[in-house]
Amino acid sequence: MRPSLISTPLLISNLDFSYSRKQKHILEREFRDKAYHHIEPHLDTSSGNASAIKPERLKFNPNAIVYFEGGCKRYGEANLSIGAEAVQYGNLCFEGVIAYWNEDQKQLYIFKADDHYKRLVDSAKYLDIELGETQEDFKNIIVSLLKQNNRKSHTYIRPFAYRSDDIIGFTANGSTDFGVYLMPIDRDVKSIKGLNVCKSNLVRASADAMPLWYKIGGHYYSSAHVKRDALKKGFDDAIFFTHEGNISEATVSNVFIVNSKDELITPPKSANILMGITRDTILQLGKELGINAKEEHIHESAFKDAKEVFFTGTYVGMAPVVSFEGKPIGKGSTGPVFKELHKKYFDIVLGNTEHKEWLTPVY
Ligand SMILES: Cc1ncc(COP(=O)(O)O)c(C=O)c1O
């Protein structure tokens, strides 16, 4: 039986019960001495274009507190077996949640935690994983981890649910679990450096074979393959197209275009996309700004005539695309619609204006 879930905030003393009292004492002292902000992310700059949002290879602080197997543990001690179904077959689902730090308010805001919970539950169901954690538990765990790790700057949060049995082949049942870890974000989240992108070297898998709106580990094989190919060719990222020649999405973000009629368009679910939470936000903010914002298929030919193109995603935020396959998009620089939406988006996520209902304050 797992220890019962936190109704009170997690404390260091709730650390994994297998620790001896002496070990706990050492860990508590270490934790006080070494707050999480000592983590030094190591940025991999070995490949790709200079303006790329690099895949960050992070050296995690082994002392950071994570949530794993029903309680708090150190990152360095929260290990999955090499034979676990999740490790060998990618049978896990995950979320990428973000918490933005507002320096003036000395406040950390988690963005749209409830939406991330709902998407995680949906993905988990598809993997026959029943999440024991309620929406409230989910938020409490994240808030508690952010506090325990003394997070006072932008932070990426990775909740995940996984099939944990050591197994060759598959069974209808089996053990499952849920965990959360954090990752510091040390890049300029508001950066509007333009991306140079190419067409993916794989066609988008069809939804009846692989419904990509479920955020499942194994689904990311194609994104990883395509991203590696793009980086090796000197691009920042790639865009997937469907068998019909319509845009699907980028490797870890959704795509928007501004067409010649100044409409803001993003592909629909039937383009086999992840139904991005940032995408949903931008569609709504576009409408609030009086822009004709809609979901519609975008054929490659319309894409090439776009005035503006940009990517959205929790980690990416909003990123303008300035060229496709080496040819400039629009004027080859960041466009006015992007800039307006970008300003509104960051005013909101940093807690400086309306839509406070989307934010969960941590402190
Ligand atoms: C394949 C893919 N598409 C789109 C997105 C953007 O989704 P969201 O805005 O919910 O982060 C992500 C990010 O996780 C992704 O991995």
The ligand as an ORCA input file, in Angstrom:
! r2SCAN-3c Opt
* xyz 0 1
  C       4.130     17.287    -29.698
  C       3.720     18.508    -28.936
  N       2.863     19.376    -29.507
  C       2.472     20.501    -28.872
  C       2.929     20.801    -27.606
  C       2.447     22.034    -26.907
  O       1.526     21.689    -25.898
  P       1.345     22.581    -24.623
  O       1.041     23.959    -25.076
  O       0.223     21.954    -23.886
  O       2.626     22.521    -23.866
  C       3.826     19.934    -26.971
  C       4.330     20.256    -25.654
  O       4.317     19.516    -24.755
  C       4.232     18.758    -27.643
  O       5.064     17.884    -27.077
*
